[in-house]
Amino acid sequence: MSRPRAVVTGGAVRVGRAISLALARAGYDVLVHYHSSAAEAEDTASALREAGARAATARADLARPEEIAILFDAADVALGGLDLLVNNAAIFPRTEALEATAEDWDRVFALNARAAFLCSQEAARRMQRGAIVNIVDTGASQAWPAYVPYVASKAALASLTRGLAAAFAPGIRVNGVAPGPVMLPAGADGDDERAAAARRTALRRVGLPEDVAAAVVYLAGAEYVTGEIVRVDGGQHLRYRGG
């Protein structure tokens, strides 16, 4: 029996690497997309092969629409088709609201929202049946004054998830995963910051990339779930104030 095939954007590092590995262990062959992390992509692909998967890598700047079709053409060649797309690639710049420029806004939206839409289009054109999982963020429904363009882009991605779930049904399911405190921003990941983040969750811990990956694997196989966004935030959304 042939293995299902997945493309993971930004699949070489951090949460993306954990997703790629989890999919390989769940029985998927994987194309690992990267932009600048060529060595890390090859290392991830090697780990996928050790897990029994067929794996390949492909570079594309997803902020350039013309490179997106090329990426999916590469997936066709490497994997012979597509059953799952994980839109994970994103940037997370700190941008004070009064200092954000039009260029800042466009740069964040080009990758975090527009690229996910265009990648989803390309995937849907290649899949009669399959699934798309978007990596959103709990910030999409929260107020983060130092990251306004970022959280706005993730709110757009959440809306995109629901809209495409309706547009692509019944053959293609579209869902999202919204991580909370899993990998803290650079400069805010010291012991004190991690302890503070943990205290804001009901489970009293910062999550792991593997927690997000497990939710992706679930949604990839959840045949009666579409248009949903699963929080992976340790209960942070409960605004936990327990003792």
N, C-alpha and C positions, 0 to 999 in steps of 0.2 A: 504494500500500500504506500502510495506516495505521501511525502510529508507536506503539510501546509507551508506556505512561503510568506515571509514578512519583510517589510522595509521599516527600519527604525531610523528616523531622522535624528541627527545628533546622537547616534547610537554608540559612539566610541568611548565616551567618558562619563563619569559621574552617574546620574540616574539613568542616562541612556545606555550605558554599559550594563548596568544591572538588569535593565529591561531586555536587552539583547541576550544576555546569558540566561535569564529566566525563560525566554521564549525557546531558546535552543533546548533547554532541559525539558520543556513541555512538548517537544517534538517538532518544532518549526525549523526550517531553513531560513537564514537571515541575511539580508543585505544591510550592511552597516554603512550608513551615510555619515560623512564628515565634511567639514569645511576646511579647517586648518590642522586638525589633529591626525595627520596621516599615520604617524608611528603608532599612536594609540589605537587607531582603527585596525591596523594590521595585527596588533597584539590582541585586541578583542576578537577579531576573526579567528585567530589561532586558538583562543580559548573556546570559541564556539565549536570549532572542528574537534577539539578534544572532548567536547560534550556530545559528539556524535552528529552534529549538524553540518550541512553544507553551508558554507559562508563565503561572502564576498564583500568587498568594500567599494565605495564610489564617492568621489568628491563632487560637491556642487555648492555654489553660493546661492542659497534659497531666497535671498533678497533680490536675486536677478531672475525674473520669471522665465527667461529663455533657457536657464539651466535646469529648471524643474523637469521639463519633458525629457531632457537628456538623462537625468537621474533615473527616471522610470523606464526609459529604454534600456539602461544598463541593468535594471532589475529583471527585465524580460530576458535579456541575454544570459544573465548569471543564474537566474532561478527558473526561467521558463514560464513565468506567470506570477500572479500575486493573489494572496488571500487575506492579508492583513497589512494595514498601514498604521504605524504609531507616529503621530506628529509630536515629537518631543523637542526638537531643536528650538531654542529660544535664547534671548539675551535678557539680562536683568540689571540694567543700569540704574544707579541711584541718581535721580534728577530732581532737584528742588523745584517745586511748582512754579515759582516766580522766575526761575532761571532756565526752564525748559524752552528750547527753540523749536521751530518748525522742523528743522533737520533732526533733532532728537526724537520728536514725535514720529516722523516718517520712518526713521531707522528702526524703532521698536516695532511699529505696526507692520513694516514690510516683512519682518521675519516672524514675529509672534502671532500675527493674525492672517495677513495676506498669503504668506507662504503656505500656511496650514490649509487655507482654502484651495489654493492652486494645486497643492499636493493631493488633496482629497479629490479634486476633479480628475486629475490624472489617474489616481487609483481606481475611481469609480468607472472610468472608461475601460479599464482593464479587468474588472471583476464583475462577473454576473452575480456571484454571491460572495460575501466576505464581510469584513469588519474594519472599522476605523476607530482608533482610540486616540483622543487628544489629551495631552497633558496640560491641564488648565492650571489653576492655583487657587487656594482659598482666598488669596488677596483679591480675586475677581469680585467678591462681594463684600470687601472690607475697605476701610479708608486708610491708605498708607500715604501720608502727605509727602514723603521723600521719594515716592515711586509712582507718581500719578500716571505718566504715560504707560508704564509697565502694567499696572493693574487695569488700566483701561483696555490695553491690548488683550489681557487675559479675560476680561469681561466680554470683549468681542468674540474671543474664542469659545467661551461658554455659550453665547448666543448662536454662534456658528454650529456648534455641536448639535443643538436642538433643531436648528433649521435644516441641516443636512440629514439628520435622522429622518425627518419627514420627507425630504426631497428624494432621498436614495432608497427609501423603503419600497417594497418589502425585501429586496434582495440583499441590500447592504445595511448593516447595523452601524450606527455611529454613537459612541459614548465618550465620556471623559473621565479622567482621574484628576482630582484636585488635591495635590499634596499640601500639607501644612508645614510645620517645622521639621524638615527632613535633612536638607543640606543648607546650612545657614550661609548668608552672603559673606564673601571675603571681607575680612576686617571685623566681622561680627560673629566669629565662630570660636572665640576663646572659651575657657571654662566658665567664666561668669555669665557670658551671653547664652551659652548652652543651658546652664542651670536656670536662667530666667525664662528661656523658651520652654523648658520642660515644665516649669511651674504653671505655665499658661495652658497646659493640656490636662485633660481628665486622667490620662494614663501616666502622667508625671514623667515623661521621657521624650527625648527627641527621636524622631523616626529614623529609619534606615532606607537607603535607596531600594533595598530588597522589598520593603513594605509597599512601595509604589509599584514595583515590578509585579508583585503578586496580584495587585488589583488589575493591572493590565492583562495578565494571563487570564484572570477570571472573566473580564469583559470580552476578551477575544473569543472565549468559548461559551459565553452566556447567550444561547440562541433565542431567548425570549426577553431580552433586555435591549432597548434602544432609546436614545434620547436622554439617558441618565448621566449624571456626573457624580461619581463616588468620591466622597471626601476621605482622604487618608491623612488625618491630622491629629490623631491621638485624642480626639474629643475637644480640640481647641475651639471649635465652633460653638460648643456649649457654654463658652465664657465661664469656664469652671473656676469656682472660687472656694472649693472645699478646703478643709483643714488638713 
